[in-house]
Amino acid sequence: MERPCIKICAYDEDTGWCHACGMTKPERKAWKRVPGYREAILQALPARLAALAAEGHVTGPAAGKGKRKD
């Protein structure tokens, strides 16, 4: 099972969900330490990203466009 991280984290202030992948900070930390928790995390992500998008937030890979200053 591959982690859905897009390597950009911008968290929603209200929900704590990452705009790119949908995870919370505690879920990101638990991903490696608690493999049994991964399926529950993965099942929650599509609904979270849809909720963020419905509120007008850019989600997924597009959430990081222009964020980095290389």
Secondary structure, DSSP 8 states (H G I E B T S, - for coil): ------S---B-TTT--BTTT---HHHHHHHHH-GGGHHHHHHHHHHHHHHHHHTT---GGGGGTTT---
